[in-house]
């Protein structure tokens, strides 16, 4: 059934939906994000990020920068107000990847 859904008319919608479910499971299973009752989002204090499972956006605690997870490059990528990746924009590792690898959480500008 999965292959039928992904090859049908709404294939890209289903692919995006399945990716968002997998991403939310990754965030929930990571030790870095904890549900924050005050904001209603998942919060990673060390990475200074929130995650919203409804929109699948990651964003800074000051709500100024928004990111999406790009599975092709396996990084959080800066997006504009329309939700489009900013060409050459800031990228960050997914906090759960940093925790596993021990790499510093230093944002990169491209």
C-alpha positions, 0 to 999 in steps of 0.5 A: 500500500505504501508504494501505491500511495507514493506513486499515486496522484497525491504521491508527494503529499504522502511522501511529505506526510511520512517524512514528517511522521518520521521526523517527529518520531526522531525528535520525540525519541531523542534525549535532547528535545523535551515537551515544553508545556509553557510553549506547547512545543518540543524544546532543546535548551542546549541547541536553543531550538523549539520543534513544532510537530504540527508544522514540522518546523524547528525554530530558535527560542526567540522565534527569529529563525526557522528551519526544516530538516532536509533529509538529503543533506541531513541538516536543518536548513534555514527557511524564509517566511514562505517556508522555502529553503534560503539558498546558501542559508544557515544550516545546523545539525539535528540536535540528536545527531550532535548528541550521538557524534559529540560534534559541537553545535556550531551553525554554519553559514554557506 
